[in-house]
Amino acid sequence: MTTPVTLHVCTTCRAGEPLAEDAVRPGARLYDALRLAAPEMVRVVPVECLSACDHGCNIALTTPGKWSYVYGRLSPDEHVSDIIAGAVAYSASADGLVPWRYRPVIFRKQSLARIPPILSAPEEAPE
């Protein structure tokens, strides 16, 4: 069973490139490409910064109740289909933990962070 996922895309990422202020940034190009390629269950949302500037282009995958991920070092020219495949596999997972062999290679190698699910009600920390 697939669940809707949100794919946040940093539109301000420069991907380490020196750019003129009015130039289209690689992150914005990645957002545009993903928005056009995304299936219905993947909501692509632009964000101004994911605070991983040294690793641009960056994305984050989130769904309530699932682990979330931040991925970096992505290319708008090379990785769009892999990002979509990874988002679809994430959508199909029960908890956000996609088995290693089912992750696109870029998701195996470009993970910057894995964030635990946010619970609906605060729980006491284990002792």
N, C-alpha and C positions, 0 to 999 in steps of 0.2 A: 504494500500500500504506500503510495507516495503522499507526502505532505507538502504544502506550500513552503518555499524557502525564500529568504531574502538574501540577495547577493548585493552587498554594498561595494561600490567601486569608487576609489579615490580619484576624483577628477582633476585634482591639482598636482598629481604626481608628474614629475619631470623625467623620471627614469634615469637620473644622473646626467641628463643632457643640458648643456647651456642653451637656453631659449630666450628669444625676445619676449618681452612682457605680453605682447599681443598674439604670440604664436599659440596654436592649438597644442595643448600638452598631451603627451602620450596617454596619461590617465583618462583624459576626456575622449580620446580616440578609442581606448579600450571600452569605456562606458558605452559609447555609441555602437560599437561592434557587438557587444554583449546584449544590449537592449534589442537589437535587430535579430539576434540569433536565439534568444531565450525562449524556451517553451512556456506554456501557460503557467506551470507550477513554479516557475522561477521569476520572482519579482526583482528586477534590477533597479537599484536605488543609487543615485549619485550622492557622494559625501565629499566634503571639502578636504578632509585630512584623516588618515588612519594612524598618524604619528609613526610611520615606518618609512620615513623619507629616504633613508639610505638603501631601501630595498624596493623602490618603485619599479614598476606599477604594482599597486596593492589592491587586494580585495578582501572582503570578509563574508563568510557564509554563516547565517543564523536562522534558527527556528526556535520558538518557545519550547522549552522542555528538552532540547537537544544540546549536545556539545556544539560550540561555535569554533570557527577557525579563521585565522588571518593568514593569507598567502601573499608572498611578494616575489619580486624579480620576474614579473610576468610581462609578456609582450602583446601589444594589440595586433601585431602582424603575424604572430606565430601560435598563440595559445588560446584563442577564442573557443575553438571546438573542444579542446581539453577542459577548459574551465566549465563549459556547459555540461560536458559529460560528468565532471566531478560534482557539479551542482545537482544533476539528476540522480547520481548514486547517493549523494547525501540526502536528498529528498526521500529516497526509498528506504533509507536506514531507519531503524526504530529509535536510535538514541544519538545519531550523528556520527557514530563510530563506524566508518566504512572500512571493511576488511582491506588490508594492505594491497592484496592482489587485484582488487576492484577499483583502486584509486588510479586516476591518470598519473603518469610518471611525474608531471610537474607538481601534483599535490603531494607526492611522496617526498620530493626534494625541496620544495619551496615553502613549506609550512613555517611560519614565523611564530605562531601561538595557537594553543588549543585552550579554550575557555570552558569551564564547567557550566552545565545548564543552570539557568536562573530558576529558582524555585518560586512557586506562586506565593508561599507564605514563609517568612523567616524561620529557620530552624536553629536550634542551639548547636553551637560548635561541639564536636566530639572532644572529650577530655583526653 
